[in-house]
Every structure is written in structure tokens, then in C-alpha cells.
Amino acid sequence: MREGDLRGRRVLDCGCGTGRLSQALADSEASKVWGVDPEAKMLRVATGNVPASVGLKAGRAEDLPFRDGWFERAVMWLACHLVDRPVAFRELRRVLAVNGRLVVVTFDPAHFGEFWLNRYFPSLEAIDRGRFPDGNGLREQLTSAGFAGVRLVRHSQRASITREQAVERIERRHISTFDLLDEEELARGTLLAVDQLPATIEYAIEWLIAVADR
């Protein structure tokens, strides 16, 4: 988050979910953080995760419940594929002060070709390539919303999980793309994964980060 210059800032975590990023920002960046999410269930979980200094509000990225220029910084972490991006980006620009900055963190298209779940759920790759923006699309949408100086940063990360962790993630449908698969593919893929997953799954995460100035 160095690119975002978040330390000590008034930060909006847009699409905060269960509050993991809000908590990290408040703890490590000494920032004053507000989290906003449209899902009441997510906010209830976030309430138990974040420190008392973090404010939480129900609201959609396309209609943020904050006044103009209220924040110095805004972050959208793995949420831009869930919203109407042109509308949401205009709203984020509205709530940012002059000289404010937006950081959008998403997956680079390279991430989807090697995703470890592809072999069990063949439709995943095409669905996610259609949902997530590539760098050019993200730059164009941010610029059209009025942001300036859009910079793209790519980052590769290695990760691993155990077989048990992988099965648990699949069974609770831990990514929203599972909601877009038909039940037959879900059932078939789950059985295949339970049968074939190795003891440890090592994989790459390919991040795409856009930094845009108000």
C-alpha cells in the first residue's frame, strides 16, 4: 500500500466485507478508517473484527453514504468486479478531497489462466475473465470517471494451502464466482477435487493495482 500513501490518512475501505483490510489499515497504517459494504451479514462480521476506531456503514459503491470530499484516500480491494465500475468510480471521486487518491486492487488477467481451481471447475476461467477488468480497461474507466495520473502496478505472490483448507474453501464456496456456476458443475468439481487434490497446493497470485489521483 506504499503507492497509496495511506499512513495517517482518512481512508475509505469501499467494499470492506469482513473488515480484514480495514483492520490492517487501522492497526499498521495508523489511519482513520471507514468501511462501507452493502451486505449486512458482512458488516456484522466486520464489527467483531475491526478495532473501535474503525467506522462501519451500510452502503453501495454506486451510492456512497458520505458527503463530498470527506476522505483523503480510498481503497477498493477485490471488489471492483462486483460493482458498476463507471458509476462507482465517479462516486469514489466525489467523496475524495482535492489531492485525494484511489487505490484499486484486483487480479491481473494472468491470474486466471493458472488458477488452481480451474481443473476442477472448467467454467471458472472464462467467467472471471469476463468479470474482472484488465489494465487498459481499468485505466480507461478511471480516467473517464475524472481521475488523473492513473498508474498500474503488477505484483506476483506465491501462496500455499493444505488439502484440508482447499476442500473447506470449496465446500463453503469461498469466492463469488461459485455463485455463477451451475449446480451440476459444482457437484462434479467438488467430488473431483476431494478425490484428486494433493496434500499441499502451491499457486501464484497475480495482482493488478491501479493508483489514481483526484
Backbone as a chain_set.jsonl record, in Angstrom:
{"seq": "MREGDLRGRRVLDCGCGTGRLSQALADSEASKVWGVDPEAKMLRVATGNVPASVGLKAGRAEDLPFRDGWFERAVMWLACHLVDRPVAFRELRRVLAVNGRLVVVTFDPAHFGEFWLNRYFPSLEAIDRGRFPDGNGLREQLTSAGFAGVRLVRHSQRASITREQAVERIERRHISTFDLLDEEELARGTLLAVDQLPATIEYAIEWLIAVADR", "coords": {"N": [[0.814, -1.218, 0.0], [2.162, 1.131, -0.209], [2.13, 2.699, -2.501], [-0.276, 3.979, -2.308], [-0.04, 5.859, -0.301], [-1.089, 5.858, 2.429], [-0.722, 6.09, 5.165], [-1.662, 7.545, 8.188], [-3.791, 8.839, 7.045], [-7.219, 9.807, 6.243], [-9.211, 7.265, 5.468], [-11.221, 5.496, 3.138], [-12.517, 2.32, 3.027], [-13.761, 0.686, 0.575], [-16.258, -1.562, -0.039], [-15.776, -3.306, 2.097], [-16.259, -5.815, 3.202], [-15.605, -8.433, 5.408], [-13.965, -6.913, 6.952], [-11.175, -7.196, 7.04], [-9.149, -5.748, 5.651], [-9.69, -3.147, 6.56], [-9.132, -3.447, 9.273], [-6.377, -4.024, 9.141], [-5.388, -1.644, 8.032], [-6.058, 0.219, 10.005], [-4.558, -0.767, 12.138], [-1.84, -1.004, 11.261], [-1.22, 1.141, 9.613], [-1.882, 3.391, 10.94], [-4.154, 4.832, 10.322], [-7.236, 6.702, 9.978], [-10.084, 5.024, 9.566], [-12.89, 4.262, 7.555], [-15.231, 1.764, 6.828], [-17.254, 0.5, 4.224], [-20.018, -1.381, 3.073], [-22.376, -3.279, 1.147], [-23.609, -5.503, 2.217], [-25.333, -6.685, 4.931], [-24.738, -8.929, 6.484], [-21.976, -9.253, 6.134], [-21.065, -6.901, 7.335], [-21.798, -7.334, 9.978], [-20.019, -9.334, 10.703], [-17.654, -7.922, 10.31], [-17.837, -6.016, 12.326], [-17.068, -7.412, 14.596], [-14.434, -7.821, 14.022], [-12.889, -5.502, 13.562], [-11.047, -2.768, 15.07], [-12.292, -0.459, 17.602], [-11.922, 2.063, 16.614], [-12.467, 2.082, 13.941], [-14.901, 3.048, 11.658], [-18.052, 1.824, 10.509], [-20.307, 1.439, 7.823], [-23.412, 0.774, 6.186], [-23.784, 0.494, 2.721], [-23.728, 1.119, -0.833], [-21.215, 0.953, -3.375], [-21.895, 2.41, -5.569], [-23.471, 4.42, -4.594], [-22.508, 6.102, -2.336], [-22.607, 6.611, 1.198], [-21.612, 9.173, 2.14], [-20.43, 12.537, 2.511], [-19.402, 14.995, 0.024], [-15.933, 15.093, -0.744], [-14.954, 13.934, 1.657], [-12.964, 12.11, 2.328], [-9.413, 11.443, 2.374], [-8.112, 9.368, 1.139], [-8.985, 6.419, -0.718], [-9.747, 2.964, -0.897], [-10.253, 0.116, -2.872], [-10.556, -3.128, -2.57], [-10.33, -6.11, -4.152], [-12.994, -5.871, -5.064], [-13.926, -4.479, -7.231], [-14.924, -5.93, -9.356], [-17.444, -6.543, -8.643], [-19.168, -4.45, -8.822], [-20.895, -1.699, -10.475], [-18.684, -0.35, -12.327], [-18.091, 2.221, -13.737], [-19.996, 3.972, -12.519], [-19.445, 3.599, -9.784], [-16.765, 4.441, -9.616], [-17.031, 7.161, -10.195], [-18.469, 7.951, -7.95], [-16.605, 7.396, -5.931], [-14.632, 9.248, -6.583], [-16.068, 11.541, -6.031], [-16.317, 11.519, -3.197], [-13.751, 11.894, -2.409], [-11.263, 14.18, -1.306], [-9.761, 17.192, -2.694], [-6.67, 16.516, -4.22], [-6.855, 13.947, -3.331], [-6.642, 10.318, -3.344], [-7.139, 7.232, -5.042], [-6.966, 3.726, -4.646], [-7.106, 0.805, -6.396], [-7.363, -2.572, -6.069], [-6.998, -5.582, -7.669], [-7.336, -8.705, -9.499], [-4.811, -9.536, -11.832], [-5.266, -10.28, -15.31], [-3.591, -12.433, -15.964], [-3.678, -14.061, -13.794], [-5.863, -15.767, -13.942], [-5.496, -17.831, -15.797], [-3.877, -19.811, -14.668], [-5.087, -20.592, -12.344], [-5.646, -22.547, -9.472], [-8.057, -23.884, -9.128], [-9.154, -24.309, -11.609], [-8.941, -26.798, -12.962], [-10.818, -28.375, -11.767], [-13.183, -27.008, -11.912], [-14.178, -26.137, -14.771], [-15.422, -23.893, -15.961], [-14.706, -21.636, -14.593], [-12.486, -19.961, -15.356], [-13.229, -18.581, -17.775], [-15.499, -17.207, -16.889], [-14.466, -15.502, -14.883], [-12.595, -14.005, -16.332], [-14.347, -12.504, -17.783], [-15.55, -10.95, -15.84], [-13.646, -9.467, -14.374], [-11.681, -6.494, -14.736], [-9.17, -5.705, -17.22], [-5.862, -4.191, -17.365], [-5.876, -2.021, -19.221], [-8.617, -1.528, -19.486], [-9.282, -0.82, -16.866], [-7.753, 1.512, -16.514], [-8.938, 3.157, -18.465], [-11.609, 3.366, -17.521], [-11.26, 4.607, -15.025], [-10.087, 7.018, -15.792], [-12.15, 8.077, -17.354], [-13.964, 8.546, -15.33], [-12.955, 10.781, -14.201], [-10.547, 10.748, -12.858], [-7.0, 11.34, -12.565], [-3.624, 10.829, -13.805], [-3.36, 7.964, -13.749], [-1.865, 5.058, -12.588], [-0.478, 1.881, -13.141], [0.314, -1.025, -11.375], [1.896, -4.107, -11.139], [1.999, -7.176, -9.359], [3.461, -10.139, -8.201], [2.774, -13.006, -6.253], [3.497, -15.769, -4.16], [1.749, -18.556, -2.837], [0.403, -21.032, -0.557], [-1.729, -23.749, 0.343], [-3.198, -26.244, 2.479], [-4.521, -29.528, 1.676], [-6.836, -29.986, 3.179], [-7.61, -27.376, 3.851], [-8.166, -26.425, 1.289], [-10.348, -28.039, 0.462], [-12.214, -27.241, 2.376], [-12.563, -24.553, 1.644], [-13.688, -24.832, -0.908], [-16.091, -26.164, -0.282], [-17.478, -24.265, 1.211], [-17.806, -22.422, -0.711], [-16.019, -20.197, -1.326], [-15.32, -18.096, -3.015], [-16.915, -15.57, -4.985], [-17.472, -16.323, -7.59], [-18.289, -18.946, -7.605], [-21.013, -18.783, -7.214], [-21.963, -18.364, -9.708], [-21.718, -20.637, -11.156], [-23.22, -23.62, -12.484], [-25.241, -26.006, -10.677], [-24.645, -28.649, -11.268], [-22.012, -28.619, -12.291], [-20.714, -27.634, -10.026], [-21.172, -29.721, -8.145], [-19.95, -31.909, -9.439], [-17.301, -30.968, -9.735], [-16.547, -30.578, -7.07], [-16.529, -33.179, -6.016], [-14.507, -34.26, -7.622], [-12.315, -32.707, -6.843], [-12.071, -33.393, -4.118], [-11.299, -35.993, -4.451], [-8.888, -35.823, -5.901], [-7.126, -33.777, -5.093], [-3.853, -32.729, -4.12], [-1.676, -33.144, -1.201], [-0.628, -30.667, -0.524], [-1.264, -27.536, -1.934], [0.281, -25.43, -4.078], [0.462, -22.185, -5.368], [0.268, -19.334, -7.608], [-0.409, -15.866, -7.104], [-1.551, -13.299, -9.001], [-1.429, -9.971, -8.997], [-3.137, -6.942, -9.853], [-2.814, -3.55, -9.603], [-4.234, -0.435, -9.43], [-3.52, 2.973, -9.246], [-4.863, 6.07, -8.682], [-5.225, 9.58, -9.065], [-7.131, 12.196, -7.553]], "CA": [[0.0, 0.0, 0.0], [3.008, 2.321, -0.271], [1.702, 3.53, -3.626], [-1.462, 4.748, -1.944], [0.283, 6.882, 0.696], [-2.246, 5.743, 3.315], [-0.403, 6.268, 6.584], [-2.148, 8.759, 8.821], [-4.839, 9.466, 6.239], [-8.623, 9.433, 6.422], [-9.305, 6.287, 4.385], [-12.445, 4.737, 2.91], [-12.38, 0.949, 2.545], [-15.012, 0.516, -0.177], [-16.436, -2.995, -0.2], [-14.893, -3.773, 3.179], [-16.504, -7.213, 3.536], [-15.492, -8.809, 6.819], [-13.162, -5.925, 7.663], [-9.758, -7.559, 7.17], [-8.304, -4.639, 5.228], [-9.923, -2.031, 7.485], [-8.378, -3.748, 10.489], [-4.951, -3.886, 8.859], [-5.085, -0.229, 7.837], [-6.128, 0.897, 11.301], [-3.5, -1.257, 13.024], [-0.466, -0.835, 10.788], [-1.009, 2.399, 8.907], [-2.294, 4.495, 11.817], [-5.111, 5.605, 9.544], [-8.632, 6.756, 10.406], [-10.7, 4.218, 8.521], [-14.316, 3.942, 7.467], [-15.541, 0.685, 5.913], [-18.626, 0.503, 3.721], [-20.34, -2.605, 2.354], [-23.832, -3.389, 1.011], [-24.119, -6.731, 2.813], [-25.459, -6.602, 6.386], [-24.05, -10.08, 7.078], [-20.553, -8.936, 6.139], [-20.816, -5.844, 8.319], [-21.888, -7.918, 11.314], [-18.74, -9.998, 10.947], [-16.636, -6.874, 10.405], [-17.946, -5.365, 13.637], [-16.297, -8.187, 15.545], [-13.033, -7.932, 13.609], [-12.153, -4.241, 13.482], [-10.974, -2.019, 16.332], [-13.362, 0.52, 17.803], [-11.624, 3.297, 15.877], [-12.945, 1.95, 12.563], [-16.325, 3.25, 11.445], [-18.657, 0.937, 9.521], [-21.603, 1.878, 7.329], [-24.02, 0.046, 5.085], [-23.907, 1.338, 1.538], [-23.231, 0.594, -2.095], [-20.17, 1.763, -4.002], [-22.527, 3.301, -6.547], [-24.242, 5.452, -3.884], [-21.802, 6.104, -1.05], [-23.296, 7.419, 2.221], [-20.676, 10.155, 2.682], [-20.503, 13.814, 1.808], [-18.342, 15.298, -0.929], [-14.617, 15.439, -0.244], [-14.824, 13.532, 3.053], [-11.801, 11.242, 2.533], [-8.14, 11.721, 1.704], [-7.75, 8.193, 0.358], [-9.986, 5.354, -0.81], [-9.209, 1.694, -1.365], [-11.223, -0.902, -3.275], [-9.748, -4.356, -2.575], [-11.069, -7.258, -4.673], [-14.424, -5.555, -5.088], [-14.331, -3.732, -8.429], [-15.649, -6.818, -10.265], [-18.784, -6.747, -8.083], [-19.918, -3.196, -8.865], [-20.966, -0.964, -11.734], [-17.446, 0.414, -12.15], [-18.154, 3.643, -14.086], [-20.76, 4.708, -11.505], [-18.724, 3.524, -8.511], [-15.565, 5.278, -9.673], [-17.453, 8.565, -10.08], [-18.812, 8.158, -6.545], [-15.366, 7.437, -5.157], [-14.004, 10.544, -6.832], [-16.868, 12.558, -5.345], [-16.083, 11.562, -1.754], [-12.348, 12.201, -2.159], [-10.892, 15.588, -1.282], [-8.757, 17.618, -3.661], [-5.4, 15.812, -3.986], [-7.121, 12.607, -2.831], [-6.099, 9.224, -4.154], [-7.855, 5.957, -5.023], [-6.192, 2.526, -4.955], [-7.958, -0.329, -6.762], [-6.584, -3.812, -6.074], [-7.775, -6.65, -8.28], [-6.478, -9.727, -10.089], [-4.364, -9.374, -13.209], [-5.789, -11.372, -16.137], [-2.69, -13.59, -15.951], [-4.016, -14.897, -12.637], [-6.954, -16.719, -14.18], [-5.082, -18.967, -16.612], [-3.204, -20.841, -13.875], [-5.757, -20.712, -11.056], [-5.613, -23.964, -9.103], [-9.393, -24.475, -9.175], [-9.623, -24.459, -12.994], [-9.031, -28.191, -13.408], [-11.999, -28.981, -11.153], [-14.357, -26.224, -12.328], [-13.672, -25.617, -16.045], [-16.044, -22.632, -16.368], [-14.221, -20.53, -13.765], [-11.585, -19.025, -16.035], [-13.965, -17.711, -18.697], [-16.383, -16.331, -16.113], [-13.692, -14.452, -14.213], [-12.036, -13.096, -17.344], [-15.418, -11.592, -18.172], [-15.957, -10.099, -14.711], [-12.566, -8.618, -13.881], [-11.113, -5.635, -15.774], [-7.726, -5.74, -17.444], [-5.228, -2.916, -17.062], [-6.35, -0.964, -20.117], [-9.998, -1.214, -19.135], [-9.291, -0.127, -15.582], [-7.238, 2.859, -16.759], [-9.943, 3.908, -19.218], [-12.764, 3.655, -16.674], [-10.863, 5.585, -14.015], [-9.907, 8.3, -16.474], [-13.482, 8.57, -17.723], [-14.628, 8.999, -14.102], [-12.373, 12.059, -13.806], [-9.26, 10.603, -12.182], [-5.828, 11.713, -13.356], [-2.37, 10.169, -13.462], [-3.59, 6.562, -13.384], [-0.661, 4.233, -12.675], [-0.734, 0.455, -12.957], [1.395, -1.782, -10.748], [1.639, -5.548, -11.094], [2.764, -7.819, -8.286], [3.286, -11.587, -8.123], [2.895, -13.532, -4.9], [3.349, -17.208, -4.04], [0.97, -18.961, -1.665], [0.118, -22.463, -0.495], [-2.732, -24.19, 1.309], [-3.272, -27.694, 2.605], [-5.675, -30.169, 1.057], [-7.993, -29.766, 4.041], [-8.022, -25.986, 3.668], [-8.736, -26.303, -0.046], [-11.675, -28.655, 0.472], [-13.091, -26.381, 3.175], [-12.88, -23.377, 0.834], [-14.62, -25.235, -1.963], [-17.391, -26.527, 0.284], [-18.201, -23.059, 1.618], [-17.901, -21.562, -1.902], [-15.334, -19.04, -0.757], [-15.246, -16.986, -3.971], [-18.246, -15.268, -5.516], [-17.661, -16.976, -8.887], [-19.032, -20.195, -7.398], [-22.445, -18.499, -7.322], [-22.296, -18.264, -11.128], [-21.616, -21.967, -11.747], [-24.43, -24.408, -12.284], [-25.11, -26.965, -9.579], [-24.028, -29.883, -11.751], [-20.559, -28.418, -12.32], [-20.276, -27.523, -8.641], [-21.161, -31.038, -7.513], [-18.935, -32.735, -10.102], [-15.983, -30.431, -9.421], [-16.249, -30.807, -5.657], [-16.16, -34.594, -5.877], [-13.215, -34.447, -8.275], [-11.295, -32.08, -6.003], [-11.904, -34.222, -2.921], [-10.624, -37.225, -4.856], [-7.607, -35.661, -6.581], [-6.268, -32.731, -4.556], [-2.645, -33.174, -3.42], [-1.6, -32.781, 0.214], [-0.363, -29.236, -0.483], [-1.488, -26.832, -3.204], [1.067, -24.216, -4.217], [-0.067, -21.436, -6.502], [0.659, -17.932, -7.737], [-1.447, -14.841, -7.142], [-1.091, -12.203, -9.856], [-2.194, -8.784, -8.631], [-3.149, -5.715, -10.655], [-3.108, -2.436, -8.71], [-4.354, 0.866, -10.101], [-3.454, 4.115, -8.352], [-5.403, 7.197, -9.435], [-5.291, 10.825, -8.309], [-8.35, 13.003, -7.654]], "C": [[0.854, 1.277, 0.0], [2.57, 3.27, -1.367], [0.534, 4.43, -3.243], [-1.214, 5.854, -0.95], [-0.843, 6.97, 1.735], [-1.97, 6.106, 4.763], [-0.899, 7.617, 7.099], [-3.277, 9.46, 8.093], [-6.234, 9.046, 6.71], [-8.989, 8.568, 5.216], [-10.686, 5.637, 4.342], [-12.078, 3.367, 2.357], [-13.711, 0.584, 1.891], [-15.187, -0.948, -0.562], [-15.62, -3.72, 0.849], [-15.119, -5.221, 3.564], [-16.428, -7.461, 5.028], [-14.516, -7.929, 7.596], [-11.684, -6.221, 7.775], [-8.844, -6.404, 6.778], [-8.472, -3.446, 6.157], [-9.127, -2.222, 8.768], [-6.894, -3.529, 10.268], [-4.551, -2.424, 8.707], [-5.074, 0.51, 9.169], [-4.963, 0.504, 12.198], [-2.109, -0.852, 12.563], [-0.193, 0.514, 10.135], [-1.392, 3.615, 9.746], [-3.256, 5.43, 11.095], [-6.461, 5.667, 10.262], [-9.461, 6.149, 9.287], [-12.203, 4.144, 8.697], [-14.46, 2.794, 6.466], [-16.998, 0.763, 5.494], [-18.847, -0.758, 2.905], [-21.863, -2.711, 2.251], [-24.437, -4.569, 1.756], [-24.138, -6.63, 4.343], [-24.717, -7.744, 7.076], [-22.56, -9.82, 7.177], [-20.23, -7.911, 7.22], [-20.911, -6.372, 9.743], [-20.593, -8.639, 11.672], [-17.642, -8.959, 11.145], [-16.653, -6.198, 11.767], [-17.135, -6.1, 14.698], [-14.815, -8.263, 15.227], [-12.242, -6.645, 13.741], [-12.062, -3.579, 14.854], [-12.06, -0.959, 16.401], [-13.143, 1.803, 17.022], [-12.131, 3.265, 14.448], [-14.454, 2.154, 12.507], [-16.846, 2.33, 10.351], [-20.023, 1.468, 9.125], [-22.092, 0.936, 6.24], [-24.152, 0.989, 3.897], [-23.283, 0.681, 0.33], [-22.164, 1.536, -2.653], [-20.756, 2.762, -4.982], [-23.311, 4.437, -5.907], [-23.692, 5.557, -2.461], [-22.459, 7.052, -0.051], [-22.358, 8.403, 2.929], [-20.764, 11.436, 1.861], [-19.289, 14.018, 0.902], [-17.034, 15.608, -0.198], [-14.297, 14.99, 1.164], [-13.532, 12.769, 3.341], [-10.566, 11.757, 1.794], [-7.737, 10.586, 0.771], [-8.934, 7.231, 0.328], [-9.318, 4.116, -1.386], [-10.377, 0.784, -1.733], [-10.441, -2.183, -3.513], [-10.628, -5.538, -2.983], [-12.58, -7.035, -4.615], [-14.857, -4.921, -6.403], [-15.074, -4.602, -9.432], [-17.092, -7.045, -9.819], [-19.686, -5.525, -8.244], [-20.034, -2.698, -10.299], [-19.798, 0.024, -11.711], [-17.543, 1.879, -12.575], [-18.885, 4.483, -13.043], [-19.995, 4.74, -10.187], [-17.484, 4.414, -8.514], [-15.921, 6.761, -9.6], [-17.807, 8.892, -8.626], [-17.56, 8.243, -5.67], [-14.626, 8.75, -5.376], [-14.754, 11.652, -6.083], [-16.509, 12.661, -3.865], [-14.618, 11.816, -1.406], [-12.111, 13.707, -2.195], [-9.949, 15.914, -2.44], [-7.411, 17.026, -3.251], [-5.609, 14.444, -3.335], [-6.608, 11.551, -3.793], [-6.931, 7.967, -3.947], [-6.894, 4.84, -5.391], [-7.181, 1.391, -5.214], [-7.067, -1.561, -6.878], [-7.472, -4.922, -6.615], [-6.813, -7.705, -8.807], [-6.079, -9.33, -11.497], [-4.943, -10.523, -14.039], [-4.905, -12.612, -16.164], [-3.018, -14.558, -14.823], [-4.957, -16.036, -13.007], [-6.522, -17.951, -14.957], [-4.491, -20.11, -15.809], [-3.872, -21.076, -12.521], [-5.949, -22.19, -10.712], [-6.969, -24.646, -9.165], [-9.867, -24.788, -10.601], [-9.831, -25.914, -13.4], [-10.27, -28.887, -12.859], [-13.294, -28.297, -11.586], [-13.998, -25.495, -13.631], [-14.26, -24.272, -16.465], [-15.455, -21.416, -15.651], [-13.427, -19.503, -14.559], [-12.351, -18.06, -16.935], [-14.867, -16.735, -17.949], [-15.588, -15.183, -15.495], [-13.028, -13.509, -15.207], [-13.092, -12.101, -17.814], [-15.814, -10.61, -17.086], [-14.899, -9.076, -14.33], [-11.998, -7.754, -15.008], [-9.633, -5.933, -15.985], [-7.16, -4.341, -17.208], [-5.744, -1.778, -17.917], [-7.771, -0.549, -19.776], [-10.097, -0.429, -17.845], [-8.819, 1.311, -15.753], [-8.291, 3.723, -17.455], [-11.131, 4.295, -18.342], [-12.438, 4.685, -15.598], [-10.687, 6.974, -14.636], [-11.245, 8.902, -16.856], [-14.248, 9.093, -16.522], [-14.031, 10.301, -13.568], [-11.056, 11.97, -13.071], [-8.12, 10.928, -13.141], [-4.632, 10.864, -12.937], [-2.524, 8.725, -13.058], [-2.314, 5.759, -13.621], [-1.022, 2.785, -12.371], [0.508, -0.223, -12.409], [0.989, -3.249, -10.737], [2.562, -6.199, -10.07], [2.434, -9.305, -8.264], [3.564, -12.063, -6.71], [2.711, -15.037, -4.93], [2.595, -17.531, -2.761], [0.793, -20.478, -1.689], [-0.955, -22.712, 0.564], [-2.7, -25.709, 1.373], [-4.507, -28.227, 1.878], [-6.93, -29.903, 1.865], [-8.52, -28.339, 3.904], [-8.703, -25.793, 2.319], [-10.152, -26.859, -0.108], [-12.66, -27.779, 1.24], [-13.492, -25.139, 2.382], [-13.893, -23.7, -0.259], [-16.014, -25.469, -1.392], [-18.169, -25.315, 0.765], [-18.267, -22.015, 0.491], [-17.307, -20.18, -1.609], [-15.14, -17.872, -1.722], [-16.606, -16.814, -4.644], [-18.509, -15.943, -6.855], [-18.415, -18.289, -8.746], [-20.535, -19.973, -7.549], [-22.912, -18.457, -8.775], [-22.137, -19.601, -11.858], [-22.92, -22.73, -11.551], [-24.166, -25.517, -11.265], [-24.447, -28.263, -10.019], [-22.508, -29.751, -11.776], [-19.996, -28.305, -10.907], [-20.153, -28.892, -7.979], [-20.056, -31.913, -8.104], [-17.525, -32.277, -9.717], [-15.582, -30.66, -7.974], [-15.82, -32.248, -5.431], [-14.784, -34.857, -6.475], [-12.086, -33.879, -7.421], [-11.019, -32.917, -4.761], [-11.098, -35.474, -3.247], [-9.18, -36.99, -5.294], [-6.669, -34.618, -5.977], [-5.029, -33.313, -3.87], [-2.646, -32.695, -1.977], [-1.379, -31.285, 0.391], [-0.573, -28.652, -1.871], [-0.683, -25.542, -3.175], [0.612, -23.487, -5.474], [0.421, -19.993, -6.474], [-0.576, -17.051, -7.682], [-0.876, -13.676, -7.934], [-1.993, -10.994, -9.624], [-2.058, -7.682, -9.677], [-3.621, -4.593, -9.747], [-3.143, -1.146, -9.517], [-4.358, 1.959, -9.046], [-3.844, 5.344, -9.153], [-5.565, 8.423, -8.54], [-6.58, 11.584, -8.597], [-8.089, 14.25, -8.484]], "O": [[0.329, 2.375, 0.187], [2.623, 4.489, -1.203], [0.378, 5.52, -3.795], [-2.076, 6.713, -0.759], [-1.468, 8.018, 1.899], [-2.901, 6.401, 5.513], [-0.603, 8.671, 6.537], [-3.679, 10.558, 8.479], [-6.403, 8.082, 7.456], [-9.069, 9.057, 4.089], [-11.246, 5.274, 5.376], [-11.404, 3.269, 1.332], [-14.668, 0.219, 2.574], [-14.383, -1.509, -1.307], [-14.862, -4.637, 0.535], [-14.251, -5.818, 4.2], [-17.095, -6.791, 5.817], [-14.269, -8.175, 8.777], [-10.989, -5.554, 8.541], [-7.878, -6.109, 7.48], [-7.486, -2.797, 6.507], [-8.524, -1.281, 9.285], [-6.222, -2.922, 11.101], [-3.499, -2.01, 9.194], [-4.189, 1.325, 9.43], [-4.435, 1.337, 12.934], [-1.288, -0.41, 13.367], [0.949, 0.973, 10.11], [-1.238, 4.75, 9.295], [-3.185, 6.651, 11.235], [-6.787, 4.787, 11.059], [-9.531, 6.699, 8.189], [-12.722, 3.988, 9.802], [-13.882, 2.841, 5.381], [-17.873, 1.055, 6.31], [-17.978, -1.164, 2.134], [-22.572, -2.283, 3.162], [-25.656, -4.634, 1.915], [-23.089, -6.504, 4.974], [-24.129, -7.545, 8.139], [-21.942, -10.131, 8.195], [-19.237, -8.044, 7.934], [-20.185, -5.912, 10.624], [-20.127, -8.564, 12.809], [-16.802, -9.094, 12.035], [-15.602, -5.846, 12.302], [-16.577, -5.473, 15.6], [-14.022, -8.715, 16.053], [-11.041, -6.687, 14.006], [-12.917, -3.81, 15.709], [-12.668, -0.605, 15.391], [-14.091, 2.555, 16.793], [-12.22, 4.309, 13.803], [-15.198, 1.498, 13.236], [-16.148, 2.085, 9.367], [-20.805, 1.895, 9.975], [-21.305, 0.377, 5.475], [-24.576, 2.135, 4.044], [-22.426, -0.195, 0.447], [-22.204, 2.747, -2.434], [-20.189, 3.832, -5.205], [-23.774, 5.334, -6.613], [-24.346, 5.144, -1.503], [-22.828, 8.171, -0.408], [-22.315, 8.459, 4.158], [-21.123, 11.42, 0.683], [-18.289, 13.308, 1.005], [-17.026, 16.29, 0.826], [-13.45, 15.597, 1.82], [-13.051, 12.778, 4.474], [-10.658, 12.404, 0.751], [-7.1, 10.811, -0.259], [-9.774, 7.229, 1.228], [-8.443, 4.206, -2.247], [-11.363, 0.693, -1.001], [-9.749, -2.32, -4.522], [-11.549, -5.919, -2.261], [-13.336, -7.901, -4.175], [-16.057, -4.832, -6.665], [-15.789, -4.073, -10.283], [-17.873, -7.67, -10.536], [-20.85, -5.563, -7.844], [-19.37, -3.197, -11.208], [-19.911, 1.109, -11.141], [-17.098, 2.736, -11.812], [-18.445, 5.585, -12.717], [-19.905, 5.786, -9.545], [-17.19, 5.069, -7.514], [-15.18, 7.54, -9.001], [-17.486, 9.972, -8.13], [-17.482, 9.08, -4.77], [-14.052, 9.301, -4.436], [-14.14, 12.585, -5.567], [-16.407, 13.765, -3.33], [-14.278, 11.94, -0.229], [-12.691, 14.418, -3.017], [-9.409, 15.014, -3.084], [-7.056, 17.034, -2.072], [-4.655, 13.842, -2.841], [-6.193, 11.856, -4.911], [-7.37, 7.67, -2.836], [-6.104, 4.972, -6.325], [-7.995, 1.06, -4.352], [-6.136, -1.593, -7.682], [-8.558, -5.174, -6.093], [-5.606, -7.61, -8.585], [-6.905, -8.844, -12.27], [-5.096, -11.631, -13.525], [-5.4, -13.722, -16.363], [-2.674, -15.738, -14.89], [-4.864, -17.134, -12.458], [-7.118, -19.015, -14.797], [-4.59, -21.266, -16.22], [-3.277, -21.698, -11.642], [-6.362, -22.984, -11.557], [-7.031, -25.873, -9.247], [-10.881, -25.464, -10.775], [-10.789, -26.23, -14.105], [-10.723, -29.882, -13.425], [-14.357, -28.916, -11.624], [-13.557, -24.346, -13.587], [-13.641, -23.568, -17.263], [-15.69, -20.282, -16.069], [-13.673, -18.302, -14.442], [-12.142, -16.849, -16.862], [-14.984, -15.572, -18.333], [-15.996, -14.025, -15.577], [-12.915, -12.314, -14.932], [-12.762, -10.98, -18.201], [-16.36, -9.547, -17.382], [-15.228, -7.937, -13.998], [-11.848, -8.238, -16.13], [-8.932, -6.355, -15.065], [-7.904, -3.414, -16.888], [-6.021, -0.692, -17.409], [-8.095, 0.639, -19.774], [-10.889, 0.507, -17.732], [-9.419, 2.23, -15.197], [-8.506, 4.876, -17.08], [-11.608, 5.427, -18.413], [-13.264, 5.547, -15.297], [-11.098, 7.979, -14.055], [-11.454, 10.105, -16.701], [-15.089, 9.981, -16.662], [-14.536, 10.863, -12.596], [-10.491, 12.996, -12.691], [-8.255, 10.807, -14.359], [-4.624, 10.262, -11.863], [-1.878, 8.287, -12.106], [-1.753, 5.777, -14.717], [-1.785, 2.508, -11.446], [1.614, -0.023, -12.912], [-0.135, -3.587, -10.367], [3.729, -5.835, -9.931], [1.265, -9.687, -8.302], [4.483, -11.578, -6.05], [1.851, -15.535, -5.657], [2.772, -16.875, -1.735], [1.007, -21.122, -2.716], [-1.066, -21.977, 1.546], [-2.237, -26.375, 0.447], [-5.411, -27.472, 1.517], [-7.984, -29.622, 1.295], [-9.73, -28.121, 3.847], [-9.701, -25.08, 2.219], [-11.049, -26.226, -0.663], [-13.8, -27.593, 0.813], [-14.647, -24.716, 2.444], [-14.832, -22.941, -0.501], [-17.006, -25.017, -1.964], [-19.399, -25.327, 0.734], [-18.716, -20.887, 0.697], [-17.993, -19.158, -1.642], [-14.825, -16.764, -1.286], [-17.345, -17.778, -4.844], [-19.669, -16.121, -7.226], [-19.109, -18.704, -9.674], [-21.254, -20.88, -7.968], [-24.112, -18.509, -9.046], [-22.397, -19.681, -13.058], [-23.635, -22.514, -10.573], [-23.023, -25.907, -11.027], [-23.759, -28.907, -9.226], [-21.795, -30.654, -11.337], [-18.917, -28.825, -10.625], [-19.149, -29.187, -7.329], [-19.318, -32.574, -7.374], [-16.661, -33.099, -9.409], [-14.412, -30.907, -7.681], [-14.845, -32.502, -4.725], [-13.985, -35.595, -5.898], [-11.028, -34.494, -7.291], [-9.862, -33.125, -4.394], [-10.315, -35.954, -2.427], [-8.329, -37.855, -5.089], [-5.493, -34.592, -6.34], [-5.138, -34.283, -3.121], [-3.52, -31.927, -1.575], [-1.882, -30.693, 1.346], [-0.111, -29.212, -2.865], [-0.931, -24.665, -2.348], [0.402, -24.105, -6.518], [0.917, -19.502, -5.46], [-1.649, -17.431, -8.151], [0.167, -13.129, -7.576], [-3.164, -10.993, -10.003], [-1.008, -7.514, -10.297], [-4.711, -4.672, -9.18], [-2.18, -0.812, -10.208], [-5.105, 1.888, -8.07], [-3.236, 5.636, -10.182], [-5.994, 8.309, -7.392], [-7.06, 11.615, -9.731], [-8.995, 15.058, -8.685]]}, "num_chains": 1, "name": "protein.A"}
